[in-house]
């Protein structure tokens, strides 16, 4: 049930800090997503993939990626959290929304917006592989330079260990709508 029309919806306070320069432009994103889509198209001929997006951050990337794959694709989503509304990981991964699709016997591509430490991705890999897919690969738009990235088949960009926003990435649910990836200065600690 939403707020009555005469009352604004409650919002989280604006996070301290500011949006900095774009480190990956809209044009760079568009070109790299097209390349990854072509790679997946070539790799999955005759085996339509099930794209499993990790919400909320991967929704923009996955939407563009699905249109760049020249095959029938299906979608499902998981929502997990290790950050909540903080800028620091709690170190504990919680499933907020599980899949609706049975992955047994399917060709699954896990679609991540960013691999930070690898904690969340590692957890999801174990969970999804235990469910018996025919094949399983990981596609990450961004991988931090210091993250464990072994096992990631499709990587968009390697990025510094800075906080980033835009193209689905957020700080306290803000800035996901930016069309490029920006540094975010979290301000003094």
C-alpha positions as CSV (number, residue, x, y, z in Angstrom):
1,X,0.0,0.0,0.0
2,X,1.5,3.3,-1.1
3,X,1.4,6.7,0.5
4,X,-1.8,8.7,0.1
5,X,-1.6,11.0,-2.9
6,X,-1.3,14.2,-0.8
7,X,1.7,12.8,1.2
8,X,5.1,12.3,-0.4
9,X,6.6,8.8,0.0
10,X,9.3,8.5,2.7
11,X,12.8,8.7,1.3
12,X,16.1,7.9,2.7
13,X,18.3,10.9,3.5
14,X,20.6,11.8,0.7
15,X,23.9,10.1,1.3
16,X,26.9,12.3,2.2
17,X,29.3,12.7,-0.7
18,X,29.1,13.8,-4.3
19,X,29.0,12.3,-7.8
20,X,32.4,12.7,-9.4
21,X,33.7,12.3,-12.9
22,X,32.6,9.5,-15.3
23,X,35.1,6.8,-15.5
24,X,33.2,4.8,-18.0
25,X,31.1,6.7,-20.5
26,X,27.8,5.8,-22.1
27,X,29.5,5.1,-25.4
28,X,32.1,2.8,-23.8
29,X,29.3,0.9,-21.9
30,X,27.2,0.6,-25.1
31,X,30.2,-0.8,-27.1
32,X,31.4,-3.2,-24.4
33,X,27.9,-4.5,-23.8
34,X,27.5,-5.2,-27.5
35,X,30.8,-7.1,-27.5
36,X,29.8,-9.2,-24.5
37,X,26.4,-9.9,-26.2
38,X,28.2,-11.1,-29.3
39,X,30.4,-13.4,-27.2
40,X,27.4,-14.9,-25.4
41,X,25.6,-15.3,-28.7
42,X,28.5,-17.2,-30.2
43,X,29.0,-19.3,-27.0
44,X,25.4,-20.3,-26.6
45,X,24.3,-21.3,-30.1
46,X,21.7,-24.0,-29.8
47,X,21.6,-23.5,-26.0
48,X,19.4,-20.5,-25.1
49,X,20.7,-19.1,-21.8
50,X,18.8,-18.2,-18.7
51,X,20.1,-14.9,-17.5
52,X,20.0,-14.6,-13.7
53,X,20.3,-10.9,-12.7
54,X,21.4,-9.8,-9.3
55,X,19.0,-7.0,-8.2
56,X,19.0,-4.2,-7.9
57,X,22.3,-3.2,-9.5
58,X,22.4,-5.5,-12.5
59,X,19.0,-4.6,-13.9
60,X,20.2,-1.8,-16.3
61,X,23.2,-3.9,-17.6
62,X,21.1,-7.1,-17.9
63,X,18.4,-5.2,-19.9
64,X,21.0,-3.9,-22.4
65,X,22.8,-7.2,-22.4
66,X,19.7,-9.2,-23.2
67,X,19.0,-7.0,-26.3
68,X,22.6,-7.5,-27.4
69,X,22.3,-11.3,-27.4
70,X,21.0,-12.5,-30.7
71,X,19.3,-15.6,-29.2
72,X,16.2,-16.3,-27.3
73,X,16.9,-15.6,-23.7
74,X,14.9,-16.0,-20.5
75,X,15.3,-13.9,-17.3
76,X,15.0,-14.4,-13.6
77,X,16.2,-12.3,-10.8
78,X,17.7,-12.7,-7.3
79,X,18.0,-10.0,-4.7
80,X,20.8,-10.3,-2.2
81,X,22.4,-7.9,0.2
82,X,25.6,-7.5,2.0
83,X,25.5,-3.7,2.1
84,X,22.0,-2.6,3.1
85,X,22.0,1.1,3.1
86,X,25.7,1.4,4.1
87,X,28.8,2.0,2.1
88,X,30.5,-0.9,3.8
89,X,29.8,-4.6,3.4
90,X,28.5,-6.4,6.5
91,X,30.3,-9.5,5.3
92,X,27.0,-11.5,5.5
93,X,25.0,-12.3,2.4
94,X,21.3,-12.4,2.7
95,X,18.8,-13.6,0.1
96,X,16.0,-11.1,-0.2
97,X,14.4,-12.6,-3.3
98,X,15.1,-16.1,-4.6
99,X,14.6,-17.3,-8.2
100,X,11.2,-18.3,-9.5
101,X,12.7,-20.5,-12.2
102,X,14.1,-24.0,-11.6
103,X,17.7,-23.9,-13.0
104,X,18.1,-27.7,-13.1
105,X,19.3,-28.6,-16.6
106,X,19.4,-25.0,-17.8
107,X,22.3,-23.0,-19.2
108,X,22.7,-20.3,-16.6
109,X,24.5,-17.0,-16.9
110,X,24.7,-15.1,-13.6
111,X,24.7,-11.4,-14.4
112,X,26.3,-9.1,-11.9
113,X,26.7,-5.3,-11.9
114,X,30.0,-5.3,-10.0
115,X,32.2,-7.8,-8.2
116,X,33.6,-6.0,-5.2
117,X,35.3,-8.5,-2.9
118,X,33.7,-11.6,-4.5
119,X,31.8,-12.5,-1.3
120,X,28.3,-12.2,-2.8
121,X,29.3,-13.7,-6.2
122,X,31.0,-16.7,-4.4
123,X,27.9,-17.3,-2.3
124,X,25.7,-17.2,-5.4
125,X,28.0,-19.5,-7.4
126,X,27.8,-22.2,-4.7
127,X,24.0,-21.8,-4.3
128,X,23.2,-21.9,-8.0
129,X,25.6,-24.7,-8.9
130,X,24.1,-26.8,-6.2
131,X,20.8,-26.5,-8.0
132,X,22.1,-28.6,-11.0
133,X,22.3,-26.3,-14.0
134,X,23.5,-27.9,-17.3
135,X,26.1,-25.1,-17.5
136,X,27.0,-22.1,-15.4
137,X,28.9,-18.9,-16.2
138,X,29.3,-15.5,-14.6
139,X,29.0,-12.2,-16.5
140,X,30.1,-9.1,-14.6
141,X,30.0,-5.6,-16.0
142,X,32.6,-4.4,-13.5
143,X,35.2,-6.2,-11.5
144,X,37.3,-4.4,-8.9
145,X,41.0,-4.6,-9.4
146,X,41.5,-6.2,-6.0
147,X,38.5,-8.7,-6.2
148,X,38.7,-12.4,-6.7
149,X,37.7,-12.7,-10.3
150,X,38.7,-16.3,-11.1
151,X,35.8,-18.0,-12.8
152,X,34.2,-14.9,-14.3
153,X,33.8,-15.7,-18.0
154,X,32.5,-12.4,-19.2
155,X,34.0,-9.2,-17.8
156,X,33.1,-5.7,-19.0
157,X,35.6,-3.5,-17.2
158,X,38.2,-3.6,-14.5
159,X,37.7,-0.7,-12.1
160,X,39.5,0.8,-9.1
161,X,38.4,0.0,-5.6
162,X,36.5,3.3,-5.3
163,X,32.8,3.7,-4.7
164,X,31.0,3.9,-8.0
165,X,27.5,5.0,-9.0
166,X,25.4,5.1,-12.2
167,X,24.3,2.5,-14.8
168,X,22.5,0.6,-12.0
169,X,25.1,1.2,-9.2
170,X,23.9,3.2,-6.2
171,X,24.6,4.7,-2.9
172,X,21.6,4.3,-0.6
173,X,19.3,3.7,-3.6
174,X,20.4,6.9,-5.4
175,X,22.1,7.6,-8.7
176,X,21.2,4.3,-10.5
177,X,19.7,6.2,-13.3
178,X,22.9,7.9,-14.4
179,X,23.8,6.7,-18.0
180,X,27.5,6.3,-17.3
181,X,29.6,5.0,-14.4
182,X,31.0,7.7,-12.0
183,X,33.3,7.9,-9.1
184,X,31.4,8.7,-5.8
185,X,33.3,10.7,-3.2
186,X,31.8,9.4,0.1
187,X,33.3,12.3,2.0
188,X,35.1,12.3,5.3
189,X,34.8,9.1,7.3
